[in-house]
Amino acid sequence: NDTVAYAPLNFGPTLSVSTGQTYNVSFALSYHVVALAAFGGSVSGPGNSWVVPGTTLHFTAKAHPNYAFTGWQGSGTGSYSGTNLSMNVTVGGPITETAAFSALPANRFNLTFTETGVPNGTYWSVQVGANGYSSDSSTLIVPNLYSCSAGSSGQYALSVPDAYLNSSASSGTRWVAGTVPSTTCTSGATVIPIKFTTQYLVDVVAATGGSATLSINGVTTSQPTWVNALASVSLQATPSSGYAFSTWIGTGSGSFSGPSQLANIFPSSPVSEVATFAAIVIPPPPRYVVQLHDVSPLVPGTSWSISWEGASYTSTTPWINVSNLLSGSYSLTVSTVFSPTGSTRYVPQFAQKSVSVSSNSSIAIAFTTQYQVLIQTTPGGTVTSPTSL
């Protein structure tokens, strides 16, 4: 059927042969691809060829003067149908592509756009139908359009993209168009005004220890946000557990820097706000000293001792200091003391008590003095003494 064939691979177009030699020829499945131009234009590309499956071919349609390209009509696996002037097909079977053209009306007209809000030197653009147009001045003229009287052919979809300083969103400054009609046409004298509003990018960042958000028009976010110039933007910093808010560090005109956890800003340039936090340092609890003071006249050199919560302390001076104590209740035990000769003992007036500590303090320790009485007898008699002393 002249659409499917088998073509030799890597063979010819010329070949030198020798007598008695064998030459193998490999064939591959190929499909017939045809690209045609209807009246009013031409097509560039491999317009009539045999192609192995999977091959991608590129075609471009071009209208003759006074004609307009209207679209491709394709048939076959991998074909294309649509309004792109240039297109690709990936061959999956026999393909036929036809580029269609239509005659232009006798008259074409301009459509004029005027803008306010974008500074001179900054590019702004409009999308009219399938085509985009741009200007860096306040006036933009789109030429060669059908008139309103051309019916549906003269109706064009219209949209206005955002304009950016230096043509880059990373600049942090943009201009957003107000309401424009979704479709338009022209009589040649038609002028469409476009009013742009200046917007700036506001970014909030939280340092370690918390989070930061901005709110505008009832919407709260932590993401970079475009806001109208001089609009009121609320900032809020929230510390994490164990941290306290320190300060906002703002850059850009209309930013805020200061220790207020809640703040409002009115940007007149791109703004960055960084919320900083500090770890909360909990001071250690206070420690106290309890001085135990012997108020009894012990024989010099007598060692006396106490037990504080089971820990023993001994001194030969009138003082025993127990230090590094937290607030609380402690057990105190005072031991009976003997003089170095053993002939005198000192019995504490209290042997054990509970001591409450909440500050540095002193406790008087008093002893009752007792002496040893030694009674001896000579042969020939006995002595009776009390059973206790």
C-alpha positions as CSV (number, residue, x, y, z in Angstrom):
1,N,0.0,0.0,0.0
2,D,3.1,2.2,-0.4
3,T,3.1,3.1,3.4
4,V,5.2,0.3,4.8
5,A,8.5,-1.0,3.4
6,Y,11.8,-2.6,4.3
7,A,14.8,-0.4,3.6
8,P,18.4,-1.6,3.5
9,L,20.5,-0.6,6.5
10,N,24.0,1.0,6.0
11,F,24.2,-0.2,2.4
12,G,25.1,1.8,-0.7
13,P,24.4,4.0,-2.4
14,T,27.5,2.7,-4.2
15,L,29.4,-0.5,-3.5
16,S,32.7,-1.9,-4.9
17,V,32.4,-5.6,-5.5
18,S,34.9,-8.4,-6.2
19,T,34.3,-11.6,-8.0
20,G,33.4,-14.5,-5.8
21,Q,32.7,-12.4,-2.7
22,T,29.3,-12.4,-0.8
23,Y,27.8,-9.2,0.5
24,N,25.0,-9.4,3.2
25,V,22.3,-6.8,3.1
26,S,20.1,-6.2,6.3
27,F,16.7,-4.6,6.0
28,A,14.6,-2.7,8.6
29,L,11.0,-2.0,8.8
30,S,10.3,1.6,7.5
31,Y,7.2,3.8,7.4
32,H,6.3,6.4,4.8
33,V,6.1,9.9,6.3
34,V,4.6,12.7,4.2
35,A,4.3,16.4,5.2
36,L,2.2,18.5,2.8
37,A,1.4,22.2,2.7
38,A,-2.1,23.3,1.7
39,F,-2.5,26.4,-0.5
40,G,-1.2,29.6,1.1
41,G,2.1,28.3,2.6
42,S,5.0,25.9,2.7
43,V,6.5,23.2,4.9
44,S,10.1,22.7,5.8
45,G,11.4,19.3,7.0
46,P,11.8,15.8,5.6
47,G,8.5,16.0,3.7
48,N,8.5,12.7,1.9
49,S,10.7,10.0,3.4
50,W,10.9,6.4,4.6
51,V,11.7,6.3,8.3
52,V,12.4,3.5,10.8
53,P,10.1,3.4,13.8
54,G,11.0,5.6,16.8
55,T,12.6,8.3,14.7
56,T,11.7,11.9,15.6
57,L,11.2,14.4,12.7
58,H,10.8,18.2,12.9
59,F,8.5,20.2,10.6
60,T,7.8,23.9,10.3
61,A,5.0,25.6,8.5
62,K,5.4,29.1,6.9
63,A,2.5,31.2,5.6
64,H,2.8,33.1,2.3
65,P,2.1,36.8,2.2
66,N,-1.5,37.6,2.9
67,Y,-2.1,34.2,4.4
68,A,-2.0,32.9,8.0
69,F,-1.2,29.5,9.3
70,T,-4.2,27.8,10.9
71,G,-2.9,24.5,12.0
72,W,-1.6,21.0,11.4
73,Q,-3.8,18.0,10.7
74,G,-2.0,14.7,11.2
75,S,-3.0,11.1,10.9
76,G,-1.1,7.9,11.9
77,T,0.6,6.7,15.0
78,G,2.9,9.5,16.4
79,S,1.3,12.3,14.3
80,Y,0.6,15.8,15.5
81,S,-2.5,17.9,15.2
82,G,-2.4,21.5,16.6
83,T,-1.6,25.1,16.0
84,N,2.1,25.2,16.7
85,L,4.0,26.5,13.7
86,S,6.9,24.1,14.4
87,M,6.3,20.6,15.7
88,N,7.8,17.2,16.1
89,V,6.5,13.7,15.3
90,T,7.8,10.4,16.6
91,V,7.2,7.8,13.9
92,G,5.2,4.8,15.1
93,G,3.5,4.0,11.8
94,P,2.7,5.7,8.4
95,I,2.2,9.4,9.0
96,T,0.6,12.1,6.9
97,E,0.8,15.8,8.1
98,T,-1.0,18.6,6.3
99,A,-0.3,22.3,7.1
100,A,-3.4,24.4,6.6
101,F,-3.5,28.2,5.8
102,S,-6.2,30.8,5.4
103,A,-6.3,34.0,3.5
104,L,-6.0,37.2,5.6
105,P,-8.8,39.8,5.4
106,A,-7.8,42.8,3.4
107,N,-7.2,45.1,6.5
108,R,-5.2,44.6,9.6
109,F,-5.2,46.9,12.7
110,N,-3.1,47.8,15.7
111,L,-4.2,47.3,19.4
112,T,-2.7,49.7,21.9
113,F,-2.0,49.1,25.6
114,T,-1.0,51.8,28.1
115,E,0.3,51.0,31.5
116,T,0.7,52.9,34.8
117,G,2.6,51.7,37.8
118,V,5.7,50.1,36.1
119,P,8.8,52.4,36.0
120,N,10.2,53.2,32.6
121,G,13.0,50.8,31.7
122,T,11.3,47.8,33.3
123,Y,9.8,45.3,30.8
124,W,6.2,44.4,31.0
125,S,4.2,42.2,28.6
126,V,0.8,41.1,27.3
127,Q,-0.3,37.8,25.8
128,V,-2.6,38.4,22.8
129,G,-3.9,35.2,21.4
130,A,-1.0,32.8,21.0
131,N,1.7,35.5,20.9
132,G,3.5,37.6,23.6
133,Y,4.5,41.2,23.3
134,S,6.7,43.3,25.6
135,S,7.8,46.9,26.2
136,D,9.9,48.9,28.6
137,S,7.9,52.1,28.1
138,S,4.4,53.0,29.1
139,T,2.9,52.2,25.7
140,L,2.8,48.9,23.8
141,I,1.4,48.5,20.3
142,V,0.4,45.0,19.0
143,P,0.2,45.1,15.2
144,N,-1.5,43.1,12.4
145,L,-4.7,42.0,14.2
146,Y,-8.0,41.2,12.7
147,S,-10.6,43.9,13.5
148,C,-13.6,43.4,15.7
149,S,-15.8,43.3,12.5
150,A,-14.0,40.0,11.5
151,G,-16.2,38.1,13.9
152,S,-14.6,35.3,15.9
153,S,-11.3,35.7,13.9
154,G,-11.0,39.2,15.5
155,Q,-11.5,38.0,19.1
156,Y,-8.2,37.4,20.9
157,A,-7.6,35.9,24.3
158,L,-5.8,38.4,26.6
159,S,-3.7,38.0,29.7
160,V,-1.1,40.1,31.4
161,P,1.8,38.3,33.2
162,D,3.5,39.8,36.3
163,A,6.4,42.1,35.6
164,Y,9.6,41.8,37.6
165,L,12.5,44.1,38.4
166,N,15.4,43.1,36.1
167,S,13.0,40.5,34.7
168,S,13.8,38.2,37.7
169,A,11.6,37.0,40.5
170,S,14.7,36.9,42.7
171,S,14.8,40.7,42.7
172,G,12.0,40.7,45.3
173,T,10.1,43.4,43.4
174,R,7.2,42.9,41.0
175,W,4.2,44.6,39.4
176,V,0.9,42.8,39.2
177,A,-1.8,43.9,36.7
178,G,-5.3,44.8,37.8
179,T,-8.3,43.4,36.1
180,V,-8.2,43.1,32.3
181,P,-10.8,41.5,29.9
182,S,-10.2,37.9,29.2
183,T,-10.8,38.5,25.4
184,T,-10.4,41.6,23.3
185,C,-10.6,42.9,19.7
186,T,-9.6,46.2,18.0
187,S,-10.9,48.8,15.7
188,G,-7.4,50.3,15.2
189,A,-8.1,53.0,17.7
190,T,-8.7,50.7,20.6
191,V,-6.6,51.5,23.7
192,I,-6.6,49.2,26.7
193,P,-5.3,50.7,30.0
194,I,-3.5,48.4,32.5
195,K,-2.9,49.5,36.0
196,F,-0.1,47.7,37.8
197,T,0.3,47.4,41.6
198,T,3.8,47.3,43.2
199,Q,4.5,44.2,45.3
200,Y,7.5,43.3,47.4
201,L,8.7,39.9,48.7
202,V,8.6,39.5,52.4
203,D,10.6,36.6,53.9
204,V,10.5,35.5,57.6
205,V,13.2,33.2,58.9
206,A,13.5,31.7,62.4
207,A,16.9,31.0,63.9
208,T,17.5,28.0,66.2
209,G,15.0,27.9,69.1
210,G,11.7,28.9,67.6
211,S,9.4,29.6,64.7
212,A,8.4,32.8,62.8
213,T,5.3,33.6,60.8
214,L,3.8,36.5,58.9
215,S,0.1,37.3,58.5
216,I,-1.6,39.4,55.8
217,N,-5.3,39.7,55.0
218,G,-6.1,36.9,57.5
219,V,-3.6,34.4,56.0
220,T,-0.7,33.2,58.2
221,T,2.4,31.6,56.7
222,S,6.1,31.0,57.2
223,Q,6.8,31.1,53.5
224,P,8.1,34.0,51.4
225,T,5.1,36.1,50.5
226,W,4.4,38.9,47.9
227,V,2.6,41.8,49.5
228,N,1.4,45.2,48.2
229,A,3.7,48.1,48.9
230,L,3.1,49.7,52.3
231,A,0.5,47.0,53.2
232,S,0.3,46.1,56.9
233,V,2.1,42.8,57.6
234,S,2.0,41.2,61.1
235,L,5.0,39.3,62.4
236,Q,4.9,36.7,65.2
237,A,7.8,34.9,66.8
238,T,7.2,31.8,68.9
239,P,10.0,30.3,71.0
240,S,10.4,26.6,71.4
241,S,10.5,24.9,74.8
242,G,13.7,25.9,76.7
243,Y,14.1,29.1,74.6
244,A,13.1,32.7,74.9
245,F,12.6,35.2,72.1
246,S,15.5,37.6,71.7
247,T,14.8,40.1,68.9
248,W,13.8,40.6,65.2
249,I,16.6,41.5,62.8
250,G,15.0,43.2,59.8
251,T,16.5,44.4,56.5
252,G,14.9,46.4,53.8
253,S,12.8,49.6,53.8
254,G,9.8,49.3,56.1
255,S,11.3,46.4,58.1
256,F,11.3,46.0,61.9
257,S,14.2,45.3,64.3
258,G,13.6,45.0,68.0
259,P,12.7,42.8,71.0
260,S,8.9,42.8,70.5
261,Q,7.6,39.3,69.8
262,L,4.7,40.7,67.8
263,A,5.3,43.5,65.3
264,N,3.8,45.1,62.2
265,I,5.8,46.2,59.2
266,F,4.9,48.3,56.1
267,P,7.3,47.2,53.3
268,S,8.5,49.7,50.8
269,S,11.1,47.4,49.4
270,P,11.9,43.6,49.6
271,V,12.1,42.7,53.3
272,S,13.8,40.0,55.3
273,E,12.9,39.4,58.9
274,V,15.0,37.0,61.1
275,A,13.6,36.0,64.5
276,T,16.4,35.1,67.0
277,F,16.1,33.2,70.2
278,A,18.2,32.4,73.2
279,A,18.4,29.3,75.3
280,I,16.9,29.8,78.8
281,V,19.6,29.2,81.4
282,I,18.2,27.9,84.7
283,P,20.4,29.0,87.6
284,P,21.5,26.3,90.0
285,P,19.6,26.2,93.4
286,P,21.3,28.1,96.2
287,R,23.6,26.3,98.6
288,Y,23.9,27.0,102.3
289,V,26.3,26.5,105.2
290,V,25.2,25.4,108.7
291,Q,27.7,26.2,111.5
292,L,27.6,23.9,114.6
293,H,29.0,25.8,117.6
294,D,30.1,24.0,120.8
295,V,29.0,26.4,123.6
296,S,30.3,24.2,126.4
297,P,33.8,24.5,128.0
298,L,35.3,21.3,126.8
299,V,38.8,20.4,128.0
300,P,41.3,21.7,125.5
301,G,42.2,19.1,122.9
302,T,38.9,17.3,123.3
303,S,37.6,16.0,120.0
304,W,33.8,16.2,119.5
305,S,31.8,14.9,116.6
306,I,28.4,15.0,114.9
307,S,26.6,12.9,112.2
308,W,24.8,14.9,109.5
309,E,22.6,12.7,107.3
310,G,24.9,9.8,108.2
311,A,28.1,11.7,107.3
312,S,30.5,12.2,110.2
313,Y,32.2,15.4,111.1
314,T,34.8,15.8,113.9
315,S,36.6,18.9,115.4
316,T,38.9,19.9,118.3
317,T,37.8,23.5,117.9
318,P,34.4,25.0,118.9
319,W,33.2,24.9,115.3
320,I,32.0,22.3,112.8
321,N,30.9,23.6,109.4
322,V,28.6,21.6,107.1
323,S,28.5,23.3,103.7
324,N,27.0,23.0,100.2
325,L,23.6,22.2,101.5
326,L,20.3,22.5,99.5
327,S,17.1,23.7,101.1
328,G,15.5,20.9,103.0
329,S,15.3,18.9,106.2
330,Y,18.3,17.1,107.5
331,S,19.0,14.7,110.4
332,L,21.6,15.7,113.0
333,T,23.1,13.4,115.6
334,V,25.5,14.6,118.4
335,S,27.8,12.0,120.0
336,T,28.9,11.8,123.7
337,V,32.4,13.2,124.1
338,F,35.3,12.1,126.3
339,S,38.2,14.2,127.4
340,P,41.7,13.1,126.3
341,T,42.3,11.5,129.8
342,G,39.0,9.8,129.8
343,S,38.1,11.2,133.3
344,T,35.6,13.6,131.9
345,R,32.7,13.1,129.6
346,Y,30.3,15.5,127.9
347,V,26.8,14.4,127.2
348,P,24.9,16.4,124.5
349,Q,21.8,18.1,125.7
350,F,20.1,16.6,122.6
351,A,21.3,13.4,120.9
352,Q,19.3,13.7,117.7
353,K,17.1,16.3,115.9
354,S,15.8,17.3,112.5
355,V,17.2,20.5,111.1
356,S,15.4,22.6,108.5
357,V,17.8,24.5,106.2
358,S,16.7,27.5,104.1
359,S,19.6,29.9,104.7
360,N,23.0,30.1,106.2
361,S,22.6,29.4,109.9
362,S,24.3,28.5,113.2
363,I,23.3,25.8,115.7
364,A,24.5,25.9,119.3
365,I,25.6,22.5,120.7
366,A,25.7,22.2,124.5
367,F,27.1,19.4,126.5
368,T,26.6,18.4,130.2
369,T,29.9,17.8,131.9
370,Q,30.3,14.6,133.9
371,Y,33.3,13.5,135.9
372,Q,34.6,10.0,136.7
373,V,34.6,9.1,140.4
374,L,37.0,6.3,141.4
375,I,36.6,4.5,144.8
376,Q,39.1,2.1,146.1
377,T,39.2,-0.1,149.3
378,T,41.9,-1.4,151.5
379,P,41.8,-5.0,152.8
380,G,39.3,-5.5,155.6
381,G,36.1,-3.9,154.3
382,T,33.8,-2.9,151.4
383,V,32.3,0.3,150.0
384,T,28.8,0.7,148.8
385,S,28.2,3.2,146.0
386,P,25.1,4.3,144.0
387,T,24.2,2.0,141.2
388,S,24.4,4.9,138.7
389,L,26.0,8.3,138.4
